[in-house]
């Protein structure tokens, strides 16, 4: 009985962590604009990722494209806002699942 419980637990854990959310908020991927941020970030277990771009002030031009790739295959879903496409700044927040660490690649482009 205990063996069956362990097998079911491992299968459920694998199915839960196999989900991976990336975000492509880019009206024209062939012309994303000028790259302003190209950042790879890893978090420790249960550590939230919170990015404010730019870190100080505002971009001169409005954001035209945001690409967020989940390199660690987590169960997290990135949240964009406040700011984002059409704004001069953006905040990105990614909250890990239980006992999960995050590994993401974030790119932000502005209009030319």
C-alpha positions as CSV (number, residue, x, y, z in Angstrom):
1,X,0.0,0.0,0.0
2,X,2.8,2.4,0.9
3,X,4.5,1.7,-2.4
4,X,1.4,2.6,-4.3
5,X,1.1,5.9,-2.4
6,X,4.7,6.8,-3.2
7,X,4.2,6.0,-6.9
8,X,1.0,8.1,-7.1
9,X,2.7,11.0,-5.2
10,X,5.6,11.0,-7.6
11,X,3.4,10.9,-10.6
12,X,1.3,13.8,-9.3
13,X,4.4,15.8,-8.5
14,X,5.8,15.2,-12.0
15,X,2.6,16.2,-13.7
16,X,2.3,19.4,-11.5
17,X,5.9,20.5,-12.2
18,X,5.8,19.6,-15.9
19,X,3.6,22.7,-16.7
20,X,5.6,25.7,-17.9
21,X,4.3,29.2,-18.5
22,X,6.1,31.6,-20.7
23,X,4.7,35.0,-21.8
24,X,5.0,36.5,-25.3
25,X,3.4,40.0,-25.3
26,X,4.7,41.2,-28.6
27,X,2.3,42.5,-31.3
28,X,5.1,42.1,-34.0
29,X,7.8,39.6,-33.2
30,X,9.5,40.2,-36.5
31,X,10.2,43.8,-35.3
32,X,10.2,43.8,-31.5
33,X,12.1,47.2,-31.3
34,X,15.2,48.2,-29.4
35,X,16.3,45.7,-26.7
36,X,16.3,47.5,-23.3
37,X,16.5,44.5,-21.0
38,X,17.9,41.0,-21.5
39,X,18.0,39.3,-18.1
40,X,18.3,35.8,-16.8
41,X,17.3,35.2,-13.2
42,X,17.3,32.2,-10.9
43,X,15.5,32.2,-7.5
44,X,16.0,29.9,-4.6
45,X,13.2,27.6,-3.3
46,X,10.0,29.6,-2.6
47,X,11.7,32.9,-3.7
48,X,9.4,35.3,-5.7
49,X,10.9,37.1,-8.7
50,X,10.0,40.8,-8.9
51,X,11.5,42.9,-11.7
52,X,10.9,46.7,-12.3
53,X,12.2,47.9,-15.6
54,X,13.8,50.3,-15.9
55,X,15.1,50.1,-12.3
56,X,15.1,53.9,-12.1
57,X,12.9,56.4,-14.0
58,X,11.2,55.5,-17.3
59,X,12.3,54.4,-20.8
60,X,12.4,57.2,-23.4
61,X,10.1,55.2,-25.7
62,X,7.1,53.0,-24.9
63,X,7.5,49.3,-24.4
64,X,6.7,47.4,-27.6
65,X,7.5,43.8,-26.7
66,X,7.9,41.6,-23.6
67,X,9.2,38.1,-23.8
68,X,9.4,36.0,-20.6
69,X,10.7,32.4,-20.9
70,X,10.5,29.7,-18.2
71,X,13.8,28.0,-18.3
72,X,13.1,25.9,-15.2
73,X,9.8,24.4,-16.2
74,X,8.0,25.7,-13.1
75,X,4.3,25.8,-12.4
76,X,4.4,29.6,-12.0
77,X,2.6,32.1,-14.3
78,X,4.3,35.5,-14.8
79,X,2.2,38.5,-14.1
80,X,2.8,41.7,-16.0
81,X,1.8,45.0,-14.5
82,X,1.6,47.7,-13.6
83,X,3.0,49.1,-16.8
84,X,3.7,46.9,-19.9
85,X,3.1,47.3,-23.6
86,X,2.4,51.0,-24.5
87,X,3.9,52.2,-21.2
88,X,7.4,53.5,-20.4
89,X,7.9,51.0,-17.6
90,X,6.9,47.5,-16.5
91,X,6.8,45.4,-13.4
92,X,7.0,41.6,-13.7
93,X,6.1,39.3,-10.8
94,X,6.6,35.6,-10.7
95,X,5.5,33.6,-7.7
96,X,6.8,30.0,-7.4
97,X,4.7,27.0,-6.4
98,X,5.2,25.1,-3.2
99,X,8.9,24.2,-2.7
100,X,9.7,25.4,-6.2
101,X,12.7,27.5,-7.5
102,X,12.3,29.7,-10.6
103,X,14.6,30.2,-13.6
104,X,13.5,32.8,-16.1
105,X,14.8,34.8,-19.1
106,X,13.2,38.2,-19.5
107,X,13.5,40.5,-22.5
108,X,12.0,43.9,-22.9
109,X,12.0,46.0,-26.0
110,X,10.9,49.6,-26.7
111,X,9.5,51.2,-29.9
112,X,12.1,52.7,-32.2
